[in-house]
Amino acid sequence: MEWSKDSAYEKLQEIYTDRVMQDEKRRIFQLVYRHLNEHLEDLAVKSGLKEKAEKQLKFFKEYTFMPGDNLFQSMRYVFLLARGENGEEREVTRQHLNRIYRSLYQPAGLKNPYIPDSFWETPLGVACLVAEEGVEAVYPILDEVVEAEKV
């Protein structure tokens, strides 16, 4: 299929429903929460989170919303950008992308994140690719989606 920016954004709006974005936020929350607990164990403070923090985190997981400037706001930003609903302020976009990459893929002791190839096939990875390189970068992925829908 021949894609234009407008048709690509229309397809991405079709794909990135509120449900898809919420499910991806929950998936990422689980990854980060598990990672947090593993590091608390590494530091011998398994019960390092206060009960109030535990309750708050369960609330955030359920409603996929966390107030303030955080990883989940960065995810929301790139999802909206992938849907064509955000402006393209390069500096702000870069800050959000850096937070996502650092939070998910920067191990302790490394200066830069190591992003696995599989990330670029996830809903968040595709949204980050749009934010990073523009909607034109996902035309091949959209072709695959259209082909899969035909089956």
C-alpha positions, -999 to +999 in steps of 0.1 A: +000+000+000+011+035-007+012+055+026+010+092+031+016+108+065-022+113+069-031+078+060-004+064+082-016+085+112-052+073+105-041+037+106-021+043+138-051+060+154-071+029+145-044+007+161-036+027+192-069+026+209-072+036+245-074-001+253-041-009+236-024+020+253-037+010+287-027-026+282+008-016+272+011+007+302+001-023+324+027-045+307+054-019+313+043-013+348+047-050+355+082-050+341+094-019+360+077-031+393+093-065+390+127-049+383+122-026+413+115-055+436+145-074+423+168-045+431+153-041+465+162-077+472+197-071+458+201-043+484+187-066+512+156-043+517+129-066+503+103-047+523+117-014+513+084+000+500+061+014+526+025+001+527+012+034+515+035+032+484+024-004+477-013+007+478-006+036+455+013+014+430-017-011+429-040+019+422-017+031+394-016-004+379-054-007+379-061+027+364-029+031+343-025+067+354+001+081+376+001+118+383+032+139+378+061+138+354+070+101+351+075+071+328+038+067+322+034+103+311+063+098+287+045+067+273+013+087+269+032+114+251+048+091+225+015+072+220-003+105+213+025+115+190+022+082+171-015+089+167-007+123+153-022+141+183+009+158+198+030+185+185+065+176+175+087+196+199+120+178+194+135+186+228+105+175+247+101+144+226+138+136+232+133+139+270+104+115+269+122+090+247+153+091+270+131+085+300+115+055+284+148+040+272+166+047+305+138+033+326+134+001+306+169-006+291+197+010+310+213-015+334+232-003+364+267+005+355+261+013+319+260+049+306+237+042+277+207+020+274+209-012+254+176-016+235+168-051+222+155-055+187+123-071+200+114-037+216+107-022+182+080-047+176+060-038+207+033-011+207+055+012+228+085+005+205+066+014+174+053+046+190+089+054+200+100+048+164+075+073+152+086+098+178+123+091+169+122+090+131+088+102+120+057+083+108+075+073+076+097+049+095+067+027+103+053+023+068+067-012+065+052-021+098+018-007+087+021-028+055+025-059+077-005-049+098-027-045+067-015-078+053-023-096+086-058-080+086-065-095+052-059-130+065 
